[in-house]
Amino acid sequence: MTSTPAIAIRRTRRGDVPAIVAMLADDRLGRARERIEDPLPAAYYDAFERVDRDPLFRLVVAEQGGRVVGSLQLCI
């Protein structure tokens, strides 16, 4: 039986932004909405910084095997 690496939940870091944008773009609506470019447009990082600084929001990612596999934004 093959074991699956554990999933860790942690606070989102700036370096996670490209992985999150890639997940957002991974469907028909997202492909039309998101801009997958290298480098990513600064607007993505600016938005991350604004939300990350807001005490009413919490951004977390799910990480498995060193790779971001999920994301969550919680608004209180």
C-alpha positions in Angstrom: 0.0 0.0 0.0 1.3 3.4 -1.0 1.1 6.1 1.7 0.0 9.6 0.8 2.0 12.5 2.2 0.3 14.4 5.0 -1.4 17.7 4.3 -0.2 20.6 6.4 -2.2 23.8 6.8 -0.2 27.0 7.2 -0.4 30.7 6.8 0.0 31.9 3.3 3.2 33.5 2.3 4.0 35.9 -0.6 5.8 33.1 -2.4 2.6 31.1 -2.5 0.8 33.6 -4.8 1.8 32.0 -8.1 0.5 28.6 -7.0 -2.8 30.2 -5.8 -3.3 32.0 -9.1 -2.6 28.8 -11.0 -5.3 27.0 -9.0 -7.7 29.9 -9.6 -7.1 29.6 -13.3 -7.6 25.9 -13.4 -11.2 26.0 -14.7 -13.1 27.6 -17.6 -14.1 30.7 -15.7 -10.7 31.1 -14.1 -8.8 30.8 -17.4 -10.9 33.8 -18.7 -10.4 35.8 -15.5 -6.8 35.2 -14.3 -3.6 36.4 -15.9 -1.0 33.6 -15.9 2.2 35.4 -16.9 5.8 35.2 -15.8 6.3 37.2 -13.8 2.8 37.6 -12.4 1.3 41.0 -12.6 2.1 43.1 -9.5 -1.7 43.5 -8.9 -1.7 39.9 -7.5 1.0 40.6 -5.0 -0.5 44.0 -4.1 -3.9 42.3 -3.4 -2.1 39.6 -1.3 -0.4 42.3 0.8 -3.6 44.2 1.4 -5.5 41.1 2.5 -2.6 39.7 4.6 -2.4 43.0 6.6 -6.1 43.1 7.4 -6.7 41.7 10.8 -10.2 40.6 9.8 -8.9 38.2 7.1 -6.8 35.0 7.4 -5.2 33.4 4.4 -4.0 29.8 4.6 -2.8 27.2 2.2 -2.8 23.4 2.3 0.6 22.0 1.5 1.4 18.4 0.5 4.8 17.1 -0.2 6.1 20.7 -0.4 3.5 21.8 -2.9 0.5 24.1 -2.4 -2.6 22.0 -3.1 -5.3 24.2 -1.6 -6.1 27.7 -0.4 -8.6 29.4 1.9 -9.5 32.9 2.7 -11.4 33.4 6.0 -13.2 36.7 6.7 -14.2 37.4 10.3 
